[in-house]
Amino acid sequence: MELRFATGNMGCVLPLLAVCIVAFGVAAARPGFLGHGRRRALAELANGATVGGIAVLWLLPAGLLLWWFVRLGHRWADGVAATASQRGISFHPSLRARPAVWDEVEDVRIETRRANWVDVREIVLELRHDLVRIRGFEDDDGAAEAFVAAVRARLNRPA
């Protein structure tokens, strides 16, 4: 049984991230590119820290956005957040959790918690030595509940 990421939203965000990465990259290479109007003071501050003609402070947001772009791009391309098989549960590499055999899985549940004024649903897998939280999963037609029920059935626990 597979639990999939909600890749539709990611497909919309990736082009926006790409545009922002390019804009910050150009601003780093060409000081003054983003410094017009009200943003002039920020641009002058950022352009003041240059090394070899490159505005280093513009590289910081470009690098952070590039990290998110690669992470979301990997999730978007693969789409499988977790897989429950006969051996255990394996996770997408971006979740940074090692695969767990069934003896290591203690519990699984769906939680809803408040984060930044938004209710966020996440699947929580309690492993013997770890806690794995999966957010941004696809929940069409109760896919998340079906995944949790399948894992609970494998653990011989009632849903």
Salt bridges, closest charged atoms under 4 A:
GLU2 OE1 - ARG4 NH1 3.51
GLU44 OE2 - ARG40 NE 3.59
ASP78 OD2 - HIS92 NE2 3.44
GLU104 OE1 - ARG98 NH1 3.39
ASP107 OD2 - ARG109 NH1 3.81
ASP107 OD1 - ARG152 NH1 3.01
GLU111 OE2 - ARG109 NE 2.64
GLU111 OE1 - ARG133 NH1 3.40
ASP119 OD1 - ARG114 NH1 3.12
GLU122 OE2 - ARG113 NE 2.95
GLU122 OE2 - ARG133 NH1 2.45
GLU122 OE1 - ARG135 NE 2.74
GLU126 OE2 - ARG109 NH1 2.37
ASP139 OD2 - ARG121 NH1 2.33
GLU145 OE2 - ARG121 NH2 2.78
